[in-house]
Amino acid sequence: MTKISNKGILPSAALSRALNMVGRGSGKIDAAYEMVQLEIKNGKLSVRCFNGTMGILASIPVEDQGNGFDAIVNAQAFASLVSSMNGPVTLTPDGRKGLRVECGSVSVTLKGTTKALPEFGDPAARQVLKLSGQDLLELLRVGNSAATDPMLVFSSVLLDISSSETSSWATDSFRAATCVKPMGGEPTSFLLPLAFVSWMRTIPAKATVTISESPNRLVVTAVDDNNQISMTTPKGEHQKFPALSSIFDVVFNTSGILFSVEAAALNQAARQVKALGGDTIGLYTDGNNLCLRAKTDTAGYNNTIGTVNGNITIFLSSGFLADGMTLFETPELLFTDAKAPLAAREGNLRVLFMPKNMDDQVFRAEEKEQSVPVESESIAMEPAEAIAV
C-alpha cells in the first residue's frame, strides 16, 4: 500500500497574502517571535505570529493530504520566498518543524524550531460585540487623532460599548475625534493600541467581526467567506484615558458660527502651508470670504477657501488640520471663540481641533492691507503653542 505523505497545496497569491498579514505580528525582542507557526489540517492552513504582546492568526483553505502537520520557520524568510513565486505552492514537513516549499522547479527547505508560539485561545474570553468590517473600519477612523508615541496612553483608541451603541475615541491632546455607531453589545470599555488598530484596518469591509474580552486580553476575529483572521492584544488601562465625551458635549452644545467647507480644499491649503515649512495657519473672515493665511521663513500664503456669515479668527496647526480633513468630504464646522476648539462634524464622526495661543494684533492689521499674491505676501506670526485637551 502506498503511504500518503503529509502535504498542502495552495495558490502562491493566497499564501503570500496570509503571510504578509500575520507578518505584522512578528517581533525581534526574542528569536522565537521572529518565527511564523504554520499548521495544515482538515483543509485549512493556519499561520500565526506573535511579537511578545500582540499576535495575528490567519486561516485560509488548502488542498491537504495525509494527517496534517505543523512547522515553525522564520516569518520574513518564508514571506519573502513566497512573494517571488507564481503558481501552486506545495508545502511539506521537513525535519524538526522545518518546511519544504516547492513551486514549479524551485524547492527550498526552511529550517525549523521546536519552540512553539503562545496559543491565542482564552477560555475566559466572552463575546462583547459583533459588527461588520465596514462598521469597524468607520469606528477606527478616529485613530487618525491618536498620539504616535507608544509610551503614552493617548497612543490608543478607546472603544466604549453600551447596550444600544458603540463609540470610539482618540486624542493626542492637540486634537480629538469620536465616532458613534448605533449597534450595542455587552457594556464595557477598553483601549486598542494604535499598532493593533493598524492591524485591524486590514480587515475586509464585508467580513463579520466579533470582539471578545477576557480579564487580561482582547481577541478580534473576522470571518470573510472561508478566510478567517484573529488578532489578540493585552487590555489597556482605559481608566487613565481622558473623559472626552464631556468636552465634546460642551463644545458642540455651545452657540457659535456654523459653516460648511470642502474638506479637500482645506486639506490642500493646509498641506501647502506645511510644505512651505509653516506649522501654523490663520483661519479668518474677510467680509463673507473664509480665508486662510500663513507666514513661513520662505513664503507668505493667502487662500480663499469658501464663504461664511460671521466673523472668524482662529489659529490652528497646519499638520493636524490637514490630517483631520482627510476624514471628511463636506463637514459642518462650528466656531465659538479664538481660544476654543474648532469643531467639525459629518455623519457619525466628530473632530475637535485645538487652537493655538497667538497674539493676533499683527494678523488683524494684515487683514486691512490690500491682498497680494502668495509669492509676495508677508504675514508676521509669533511662535505658538497648542492648547492641550
C-alpha positions as CSV (number, residue, x, y, z in Angstrom):
1,M,0.0,0.0,0.0
2,T,1.4,3.4,-1.0
3,K,1.9,5.7,2.0
4,I,0.2,9.1,1.6
5,S,2.7,11.9,2.6
6,N,1.6,14.9,4.5
7,K,1.4,18.0,2.3
8,G,-0.6,21.1,1.5
9,I,-1.1,22.7,-1.9
10,L,-2.5,26.3,-2.4
11,P,-2.0,29.3,-4.8
12,S,1.1,31.4,-4.1
13,A,-1.0,34.6,-4.1
14,A,-3.3,33.4,-1.3
15,L,-0.3,32.1,0.8
16,S,1.5,35.4,0.2
17,R,-1.4,37.5,1.4
18,A,-1.8,35.4,4.6
19,L,1.9,35.6,5.4
20,N,2.0,39.4,4.8
21,M,-1.0,39.7,7.1
22,V,0.4,37.8,10.0
23,G,4.0,39.0,9.4
24,R,2.9,42.3,11.0
25,G,2.8,40.4,14.3
26,S,6.3,39.1,14.3
27,G,8.9,40.8,16.6
28,K,12.6,40.9,17.3
29,I,12.7,41.0,21.1
30,D,13.2,37.3,21.1
31,A,14.3,34.9,18.4
32,A,11.1,32.9,18.8
33,Y,9.0,35.9,17.9
34,E,10.7,36.2,14.5
35,M,9.0,32.9,13.6
36,V,5.7,32.0,11.9
37,Q,3.9,28.9,13.1
38,L,2.1,27.0,10.3
39,E,-0.5,24.2,10.7
40,I,-2.3,22.3,7.9
41,K,-5.2,20.2,9.0
42,N,-8.7,19.4,7.7
43,G,-8.5,21.5,4.6
44,K,-7.2,24.6,6.4
45,L,-3.9,26.3,6.5
46,S,-3.3,28.4,9.7
47,V,-0.3,30.7,10.1
48,R,0.3,32.9,13.1
49,C,2.9,35.3,14.5
50,F,3.4,36.8,18.0
51,N,5.6,39.7,19.0
52,G,5.6,39.2,22.7
53,T,2.4,41.2,23.4
54,M,0.2,41.0,20.4
55,G,-0.4,38.3,17.8
56,I,-2.2,37.6,14.5
57,L,-3.5,34.3,13.1
58,A,-4.9,33.8,9.6
59,S,-6.7,30.7,8.3
60,I,-7.3,30.0,4.6
61,P,-8.4,27.0,2.5
62,V,-5.8,24.5,1.4
63,E,-5.8,21.2,-0.5
64,D,-4.2,18.9,2.0
65,Q,-3.1,15.2,2.0
66,G,-2.3,12.9,4.9
67,N,-2.9,13.6,8.5
68,G,-1.8,17.2,8.7
69,F,1.3,18.7,10.1
70,D,2.8,21.9,11.6
71,A,6.1,23.8,11.2
72,I,7.7,26.8,12.8
73,V,10.0,28.8,10.4
74,N,11.4,32.3,10.0
75,A,8.5,34.6,9.1
76,Q,10.4,37.1,7.0
77,A,12.3,34.4,5.0
78,F,9.1,32.5,4.3
79,A,7.1,35.6,3.3
80,S,9.9,36.8,1.0
81,L,10.3,33.5,-0.6
82,V,6.6,33.0,-1.4
83,S,6.2,36.6,-2.7
84,S,8.6,35.7,-5.5
85,M,6.6,32.6,-6.5
86,N,3.9,32.4,-9.1
87,G,1.6,29.3,-9.2
88,P,0.6,26.4,-7.0
89,V,2.9,26.1,-3.9
90,T,3.4,22.7,-2.2
91,L,4.2,22.6,1.5
92,T,5.6,19.5,3.2
93,P,7.2,19.0,6.6
94,D,10.9,18.6,6.8
95,G,12.9,17.6,9.9
96,R,12.2,19.2,13.3
97,K,9.4,21.6,12.5
98,G,11.1,22.6,9.2
99,L,9.3,23.2,6.0
100,R,9.9,22.3,2.3
101,V,8.4,24.9,-0.1
102,E,8.1,23.9,-3.8
103,C,6.8,25.9,-6.7
104,G,7.5,24.8,-10.3
105,S,11.1,23.8,-10.5
106,V,12.0,25.6,-7.2
107,S,12.4,23.6,-4.0
108,V,13.5,25.4,-0.8
109,T,13.9,23.9,2.7
110,L,13.4,26.3,5.6
111,K,15.0,25.4,8.9
112,G,12.5,24.9,11.8
113,T,12.5,25.3,15.6
114,T,10.6,23.4,18.3
115,K,9.9,26.5,20.3
116,A,6.1,27.0,19.8
117,L,4.3,30.3,19.9
118,P,1.7,31.0,22.6
119,E,-1.9,29.9,21.9
120,F,-4.4,32.6,21.0
121,G,-7.4,30.9,22.6
122,D,-8.6,32.2,26.0
123,P,-11.3,30.1,27.7
124,A,-12.2,33.1,29.9
125,A,-13.0,35.4,26.8
126,R,-16.6,36.3,26.2
127,Q,-18.1,38.0,23.1
128,V,-18.9,41.6,23.8
129,L,-19.6,43.0,20.3
130,K,-20.5,41.7,16.8
131,L,-20.4,44.0,13.8
132,S,-19.5,44.3,10.1
133,G,-16.0,45.0,8.9
134,Q,-17.3,48.2,7.4
135,D,-18.7,49.4,10.7
136,L,-15.4,48.5,12.4
137,L,-13.4,50.5,9.9
138,E,-15.6,53.5,10.4
139,L,-15.1,53.4,14.1
140,L,-11.3,53.1,13.7
141,R,-11.1,56.3,11.6
142,V,-10.6,58.2,14.9
143,G,-7.1,56.6,15.2
144,N,-6.0,59.4,12.9
145,S,-6.1,61.6,16.0
146,A,-4.3,59.3,18.4
147,A,-0.7,60.0,19.6
148,T,2.1,58.2,17.9
149,D,4.3,57.7,21.0
150,P,3.6,54.1,22.1
151,M,4.6,55.1,25.7
152,L,1.5,57.3,26.1
153,V,-2.0,56.2,27.0
154,F,-3.1,58.6,24.2
155,S,-1.5,56.2,21.6
156,S,-4.7,54.1,21.7
157,V,-8.3,54.1,20.6
158,L,-10.9,53.8,23.3
159,L,-13.8,51.6,22.4
160,D,-16.9,52.2,24.6
161,I,-19.7,49.7,24.2
162,S,-23.2,50.1,25.6
163,S,-26.3,48.1,25.1
164,S,-27.5,50.4,22.4
165,E,-24.4,51.9,20.7
166,T,-20.7,51.7,20.3
167,S,-18.4,54.7,20.2
168,S,-14.7,55.2,19.5
169,W,-12.5,57.9,20.9
170,A,-8.9,59.2,20.3
171,T,-6.8,62.2,21.1
172,D,-3.2,63.3,21.1
173,S,-4.1,66.3,23.4
174,F,-4.0,68.7,20.4
175,R,-7.0,67.2,18.6
176,A,-9.7,64.7,19.4
177,A,-12.1,62.6,17.5
178,T,-15.1,60.3,18.1
179,C,-17.4,58.1,16.0
180,V,-20.7,56.6,17.1
181,K,-22.4,53.6,15.6
182,P,-26.0,52.5,16.5
183,M,-25.1,49.0,17.5
184,G,-24.8,47.7,21.0
185,G,-23.3,44.8,22.8
186,E,-22.2,43.8,26.3
187,P,-21.4,47.1,28.2
188,T,-17.6,47.5,28.5
189,S,-14.7,49.8,27.7
190,F,-11.2,49.0,26.6
191,L,-8.2,50.5,24.8
192,L,-6.9,49.3,21.5
193,P,-3.2,50.1,21.0
194,L,-2.5,52.2,17.9
195,A,-0.4,49.4,16.4
196,F,-3.3,47.0,16.9
197,V,-5.6,49.5,15.3
198,S,-3.4,49.4,12.2
199,W,-3.7,45.7,12.1
200,M,-7.5,45.8,12.4
201,R,-7.7,48.2,9.5
202,T,-6.6,45.4,7.2
203,I,-9.9,43.5,8.0
204,P,-12.1,43.4,4.8
205,A,-15.2,45.6,4.9
206,K,-17.5,42.7,4.1
207,A,-16.2,40.5,6.9
208,T,-18.2,39.6,10.0
209,V,-16.3,40.7,13.1
210,T,-16.6,39.6,16.7
211,I,-14.7,41.2,19.6
212,S,-14.2,39.0,22.7
213,E,-12.9,40.2,26.1
214,S,-11.2,38.3,29.0
215,P,-9.8,39.8,32.2
216,N,-6.4,40.3,30.6
217,R,-6.8,40.2,26.8
218,L,-8.9,41.1,23.8
219,V,-9.5,38.9,20.8
220,V,-10.8,40.2,17.4
221,T,-11.9,37.7,14.9
222,A,-13.0,38.4,11.3
223,V,-14.6,35.9,9.0
224,D,-14.8,36.5,5.3
225,D,-16.1,33.6,3.3
226,N,-13.7,30.7,4.0
227,N,-11.0,33.0,5.3
228,Q,-10.5,33.9,9.0
229,I,-8.3,36.4,10.8
230,S,-7.8,36.5,14.6
231,M,-5.9,39.2,16.5
232,T,-5.1,39.4,20.2
233,T,-3.7,42.2,22.4
234,P,-3.5,42.9,26.1
235,K,-6.1,45.1,27.6
236,G,-5.0,48.7,28.4
237,E,-6.0,50.8,31.4
238,H,-8.9,52.6,29.9
239,Q,-9.5,54.4,33.3
240,K,-6.5,56.6,32.5
241,F,-8.0,57.8,29.2
242,P,-9.4,61.4,29.4
243,A,-13.1,61.9,29.6
244,L,-13.5,63.3,26.1
245,S,-17.3,62.9,26.0
246,S,-17.9,65.8,28.4
247,I,-15.5,68.0,26.3
248,F,-17.4,67.2,23.1
249,D,-20.8,67.8,24.8
250,V,-19.7,71.3,25.9
251,V,-18.2,72.3,22.6
252,F,-21.0,71.0,20.3
253,N,-23.7,72.4,22.5
254,T,-22.2,75.9,22.5
255,S,-23.7,78.6,20.2
256,G,-21.4,79.8,17.5
257,I,-20.9,80.3,13.8
258,L,-21.8,77.3,11.7
259,F,-20.4,76.9,8.2
260,S,-19.5,74.2,5.7
261,V,-16.3,73.7,3.7
262,E,-15.0,71.4,1.1
263,A,-12.6,69.2,3.1
264,A,-10.4,68.6,0.1
265,A,-9.8,72.4,-0.4
266,L,-9.0,72.9,3.3
267,N,-6.7,69.9,3.3
268,Q,-4.9,71.0,0.3
269,A,-4.3,74.5,1.7
270,A,-3.1,73.2,5.0
271,R,-0.7,70.8,3.2
272,Q,0.6,73.6,1.0
273,V,1.4,75.6,4.1
274,K,3.1,72.6,5.7
275,A,5.1,72.0,2.5
276,L,6.4,75.6,2.8
277,G,7.6,74.9,6.3
278,G,4.7,76.5,8.1
279,D,3.2,74.8,11.2
280,T,0.5,77.4,11.9
281,I,-2.3,78.7,9.8
282,G,-4.7,81.6,10.5
283,L,-8.3,80.9,9.5
284,Y,-10.3,84.2,9.3
285,T,-13.1,86.0,7.5
286,D,-12.7,88.9,5.1
287,G,-16.3,90.1,4.5
288,N,-18.1,86.9,3.7
289,N,-15.0,85.2,2.5
290,L,-13.4,82.4,4.5
291,C,-9.6,82.9,4.1
292,L,-6.5,81.0,5.2
293,R,-3.2,82.7,5.8
294,A,0.3,81.7,6.9
295,K,3.8,83.1,7.1
296,T,6.9,81.0,6.8
297,D,10.6,81.7,6.5
298,T,10.4,81.2,2.8
299,A,6.9,82.5,1.8
300,G,3.7,84.1,2.6
301,Y,0.5,82.3,1.9
302,N,-3.1,83.5,1.3
303,N,-6.0,81.5,0.1
304,T,-9.8,82.0,-0.1
305,I,-11.4,78.6,0.6
306,G,-15.2,79.4,1.0
307,T,-17.8,81.7,2.3
308,V,-19.3,82.2,5.7
309,N,-21.7,84.6,7.5
310,G,-20.0,85.9,10.6
311,N,-16.6,86.9,11.9
312,I,-13.9,84.2,12.5
313,T,-10.3,84.4,13.6
314,I,-8.5,81.3,14.9
315,F,-5.0,79.8,14.6
316,L,-4.5,76.1,14.0
317,S,-1.8,73.5,13.4
318,S,-1.4,73.1,9.6
319,G,-0.4,69.4,10.0
320,F,-3.3,68.4,12.3
321,L,-5.8,70.3,10.2
322,A,-4.6,68.6,7.0
323,D,-4.7,65.1,8.6
324,G,-8.1,65.8,10.1
325,M,-9.7,66.9,6.8
326,T,-8.8,63.6,5.2
327,L,-11.6,62.0,7.2
328,F,-14.3,64.3,5.8
329,E,-15.9,65.3,2.5
330,T,-18.0,68.4,3.3
331,P,-18.0,68.8,7.1
332,E,-20.0,71.3,9.1
333,L,-17.6,73.4,11.2
334,L,-18.5,75.2,14.4
335,F,-16.5,78.3,15.5
336,T,-17.2,79.6,19.0
337,D,-14.1,81.5,20.1
338,A,-10.5,82.0,19.1
339,K,-9.4,80.2,22.2
340,A,-11.9,77.3,21.9
341,P,-11.6,74.2,19.8
342,L,-12.8,74.4,16.2
343,A,-15.4,71.6,15.9
344,A,-16.1,69.6,12.8
345,R,-18.9,67.1,12.2
346,E,-20.1,64.9,9.3
347,G,-22.4,62.0,9.8
348,N,-21.4,60.0,12.8
349,L,-17.9,61.4,13.0
350,R,-16.9,64.5,15.1
351,V,-13.4,66.1,15.5
352,L,-12.1,68.9,17.6
353,F,-9.0,70.9,16.6
354,M,-7.4,72.7,19.5
355,P,-6.4,76.3,18.7
356,K,-3.0,77.9,19.1
357,N,-2.4,80.7,21.5
358,M,-1.2,83.7,19.5
359,D,-1.2,87.5,19.6
360,D,-3.4,88.3,16.6
361,Q,-2.9,92.1,16.6
362,V,-0.4,91.9,13.7
363,F,-2.7,89.4,12.0
364,R,-5.6,91.8,12.3
365,A,-3.5,94.6,10.9
366,E,-2.7,92.4,7.9
367,E,-6.4,92.0,7.2
368,K,-6.7,95.7,6.5
369,E,-4.0,95.8,3.9
370,Q,-4.5,95.1,0.3
371,S,-4.2,91.4,-0.6
372,V,-1.1,90.5,-2.5
373,P,-0.1,87.3,-4.4
374,V,1.1,84.3,-2.5
375,E,4.7,84.7,-3.5
376,S,5.0,88.3,-2.2
377,E,2.7,88.3,0.8
378,S,4.2,88.8,4.2
379,I,2.4,87.9,7.5
380,A,4.2,88.1,10.8
381,M,3.3,85.3,13.2
382,E,4.9,84.6,16.6
383,P,5.8,81.0,17.5
384,A,2.9,79.5,19.3
385,E,2.0,76.5,21.5
386,A,-1.2,74.5,21.1
387,I,-3.8,74.4,23.8
388,A,-4.0,70.8,25.1
389,V,-7.2,68.9,25.8
